[in-house]
Amino acid sequence: MGFAEPRSLFREVPNMATVDLVPLVDEGLGNSAYLVDLGDGRALVVDASLDLRSARHAARRRGLAVAFAADTHLHADFVSGARQLAATAGTRVLASAAGRREFDHRGLRDGDEVDLGGLRLRALATPGHTHEHLSFLLLDGDRPVGVFTGGSLLVGAAARTDLVAPEETEELARRQYASLRRLAALPDEVAVWPTHGAGSFCSAPPGAQRTSTIGVEKATNALLRAEDEDAFVAALLGSLGSFPPYFLRLAEINRRGTVLDADPRLAPLGPETVRALLADGALMVDVRPVVEFAAGHVPGALSIPLRPTFATWLGWLVPPDRPVVILRGRGQDAGEAAWQAAKIGYANLAGELAGGLDAWTAAGHPIAHTGLVRADEIGERRVLDIRQTAEFAAGHLPGASHVELGALADRADELPRRPTVVMCARGERAMGAASLLERAGHRDLAVLAGGPPDWVNATGRALECGP
């Protein structure tokens, strides 16, 4: 069977530079990897995740062998695919010497250059997002064409500096200030190719373009126009929101490197095997759409719909050492769920319920239901908004309570046990929240089918802003 690119997750965007460069955007994690045609049948990839399907497809379509894999830093939000490429394709890994990776690679320091066969790659030390962070300047002869900025200079922003240790956050923010100034000294026409973009919890403004130029960033990036270092640090640290807990463990996993013996898959499990696993502490993750979960689900199942952001919420809500059983619907891709788990280092998928919910009910096991309500059906019920803090502050229903979804499991016992409508922007996260609360013993819950704009349209009332 041939490769089918997961269009919901990855897309190619037009080349901005004179080199043949293909940004490969992971819509779910909000990141971009890059494939560069070196002009001689070989390619360079930068910041590719362990889910290499998109990069390999792009290379095959162009008849290229991936000769080099460069990582700008020890990634916190995905497992790097560099060691996998080295093991399966003989790819040469390029990365910071200061990262102390425990597998074969060429360790680079500030100013080191790599001859790519016509093009050259120059390492620029740009600490801040991490201590060992490098940016890679791509040169055609002596002409700088573009710079892979990783988690340093982003489009309209800079990546967060609080993923190493709380006591080092401000120091790293000050180093990020110097790194951005160093990058800003490049010629205005140099393309900026960041890894983190809109949708990344490593910090990027929503709706931002994925790539830019040094000149555009100097003119539009507020952090590059900060009055001084202190103003920069205050602005950067003031913009930091929450992040998934798996961010704190992936850097070490990437230091060691990961190699898969085979593509991840979900083993089929019968209903009695699944029931025994659940009784022994496994967690069922139901990846079906919200409407299907609401209509009927295995009691205690956690709702995380299979969509581009599945990996993020799996990593936020499910402990990495707890066995997981997947329940999917007809037409949903089991391989997609397995790949998304693998790219954030989750090797704890026990398998999937063969036959889905129909097999569960046919075996005589009970199901549970969760109500869905329209915006005009909320009535006098308490409203719990589980969006991110910035989303809530931008506009929420008057009187709504707020707890971020990522914090809900730890605070479920604090919440009043009375009729509640749970809401987010569309319903997917809210159903996940309702399923968490149901697991904690809450009852009389419903989920809003929609978000704040639907409530405004239904009631004619205005949203409140602020915390």
KOLVEX-916129 format. One record per residue (C-alpha): x, y, z. Coordinates in steps of 0.001 Angstrom, whole numbers, plus 500000, padded with zeros to 6 digits. Example, Ala and Ser with C-alpha at 12.3 -4.5 7.8 and 13.67 -1.06 7.14 Angstrom:
BEGIN
512300495500507800513670498940507140
END
This chain:
BEGIN
500000500000500000501365503420499098501849506291501501498894508597502020499929511927503468497741512805506477496314516015505086494621516923508357497991517001510078500640517967507586500760520343504677503407521768502423503571525524501992505148527507499152508880528046499067509855531574500151513498531444499156515572530833496072516548527373497329514162524476496849512776524307500357509586522598501529508132523518504946506166520571506324503618521881508797502287519743511626498965521496512196498346519719515489501570520646517268501843523977515473505334523185514207507202523146510916509909520803509752511831521681506590513161519675503680515826521280501483516725519904498047520516520095497904520517519822494113522405516545493777519774513976494698520251514535498422518229516469500978518572518143504355515724517963506876515522520286509867513617519560513087511753516518511790509662514595514305509612510832514794506511510777512597508580510940509424505769510080507005505481513610505652509231514183505282509758510817503608506851511381501253508174514794500239511664513345499668510388510394497632508225512616495489511333514586494554513601511547494223515793512642497130517743510731499761517832512420503156521558512857503738521459515304506676519087515813509622519655518943511688517999519589515062518030523147516372517532522080519994516479519301522335512785519444521562510250519432524376507062519064522351507866516125520075510251513211519736512943513955517176513169511766514096516894512393513606518142509187515198515467507191513350516735508615510054520313507793510997519379504204511832517188503536508795518621505746506046522231506400507035521405510078507544524084512216509184522749514019512272523788517629512924523105519109516357524572521204519142527648519721520805526403521245524051523321519002523869525437515960524833523295513585522765523976509937523481524038508754519870526259509294516866526033512841515497528217515727514450528318518108517377528382521740516239529457524883518031528973528521517234530458529350513835530949525764512691529977525123509090528845522007507237529381521635503487526115520345502040527471520141498505527133523652497097525082525024499965526565525490503437525018525390506888526502527636509577525700527082513259524735530170515258524514529869519035521116531286519974520379530165523545517163531132525292514478528602524467517040526058525670520645526420526791522141524533523836519926526060521120521443526602517671520038528400514665521276527276511257522122529857508620521838528463505089524330529972502662524577529749498897528237530579498385528741533583500648525120534740500365522873534016503357519573532702502023517608531861505143517962530917508764516362527988510580515543529679513878513951526719515699512675528059519011514515531381518925513068534064516631509500533154515685507082534946513389505889537828515533507228536287518726509976534339520469509729530885522013509174530424525724512070530119528161510400528292531075510830524674529963514219524018531563513760524964535236511720527677536997514814529266538513516425529597535065513460531115533225514507534758533569518168534060532800517127532226529628514801535075528696517770537447528863519780535101526671516841534955524289516984538752524072520624538609522950519897535770520518517092537661518817519310540719518442521993538562516881519527537172514352518125540628513653521592541717512520521321539440509479520407541087506155516750542060505842516150539743502880517188536594504761514247534225505158513214533226508673512232529551509000511128528865512598510081525499513955507389526725516328504385528541514878500732529272515509499188526536517625502445525627519367502479525718523158506148526726522850504662530190522246503574531781519003500735534229518361497589532689516851497101533144513143500709534086512481502395533240509204504702530241509387507719531895507752508969535441507409512096537502506714514485539347508975513264542661507579509603541871508206510347540742511757512328543901512512509362545943511320506555543964512979507785541769515838507035543632519075509761541758520952512382543036518517511113546565519181511269546267522972512880549354524517515574547387526336516394543980527773514202544435530844511211545396528701511823542375526488511973540033529479508805541476530980506931541139527693508132537601527005507509536263530493504156538012530639503014536133527554503679532640528892500698530381529404500420526778530543501979523863528690501499520071528664503433518147531334505130515922528767507174518958527720509258518422530858510431514918529922510939514904526140514221516829526136515893513939527963514265511412525632515642513387522691519063513497524291519069509686524203517384509437520801514578507136519675514492504353517084511320502429516247511675498844515066508351499083513217505565501553512554503361502015515633500071500140515555497087499301517741496684495622518592493054494416518484491650493492521897488416491700522690485832493165525102486729490820527963490423491590527615489621495306527616487379494957530678490179493167532519492701495855531547490387498622532737489803496808536013493577496604536433494068500363536029494221500936532290492495504011530868490221503970527860490661506909525477487658507314523183488780509080519995485360509284518316483720512623517498481912514467520289478418513579519078479202509857519054480782509962522514477786511837523904475376509268522497477117506395524269480518505464525650482238503030527973481784504306531553484955506043532716486323506573529205488197509781528491487108511679525395489956512941523197488680513172519613491100512067516904491995515350515221495246517227514597495600518201518281495063514644519575498725514212520547498783517402522619495722516481524671496781512865525055500059514111526489498301516666528675495601514428530149497000510876530206499989509748532314502693508267530052503083505153532213499395504209532373498220501572529865495790503019527336493086501286525328491806503189522295488175503124521203487653504523517713484742504857515352484140503556511867486393505182509317488889506531511849492517505636511185494021503457513902497483504166512544496968507895512950496188507530516648499253505331517107501557507734515249500342510756517177501027508942520441504484507865519267505597511352518280505189512558521877506909509506523320503834507528524338504601503822524098501807502868526514499034502017524033497871498507524943495722498309521819492206499069520696488778497631521425488162495449518375484716496161516976484387499398518878481422500261521068479203497772519239481421494928520425481302496276523977477503496409524085477154493065522292479168491518525132476534492806527560478566495612529103476928498939530106477394502311528454477106505886529711475775509060528081476656512764528243474206515467527234474826517996524468473017521344524664472654524321522358473538527825523484469861528662524055469409525624526309471875526492529085469198528000531309470183528539534930472864525895534999476372526726536136478803527244533230482351525914533419484686527287530733487774525088530323489631527030527603493120528444528033493405531512530263494079533852527327490996532558525499488820533024528578490119536556529171489387537502525551485664536842526005483515534514528126479937534056529237478994536335532153479312534485535443481172531511533951483670529683536132487066528966534654489485526066535039491841525157532204491319521654530869494928520757531639494400521597535329490953520063535682491895516578536888493766518043539877490911520399540749487873518207540101487209517694543811487099521470544388484258522039541951480634522192543124478569519123542310475546520733540736474054520922537229476813522241534986477320523018531313480951522583530262482153524673527341485175525469525201485445526985521726483615524225519817482958521260522076485886518853521715487840520027524739484639520473526745483691516841526174487136515826527383486558517935530495483109516445531084484543512939530784487239513800533349484619515153535735482447512082535252485434509897536147485779511975539332482160511332540292480443514451538976476966513977537536474338516098535795476832517423533285476205518642529753478480519971527043477810523078524987477724522235521294479594525318520122481349528198521810480996531826522920479968533188519483477073530711519411475904531996522790476118535607521589474092534755518486471495532840520508471030535395523283472000538736521770474053539416524893477683540480525122480607538483526425482642539603529404486389540152529060489160539793531581490056537123534125
END
